[in-house]
């Protein structure tokens, strides 16, 4: 077993149950679109939805701190 280095950053993993219909539609969308995977399409859709709701990278508290000291 290898030890993780402090610099190793792992991404959070979401496990979201969906209906079989939604899964099939998502698979079809991936085949017909430019996304490389279902995960890629979901990440893009979440980013788009958050942007429409006004949630942006700059609004995260840890990013606002950097702006004040930059």
ABEGO torsion letter per residue (X at the ends): XBBBBAABBBBBBBBBBBBAAAAAAAAAAAAABABABAAAAAAAAAAAAAAAAGBBAAABAAAAAAAAAX
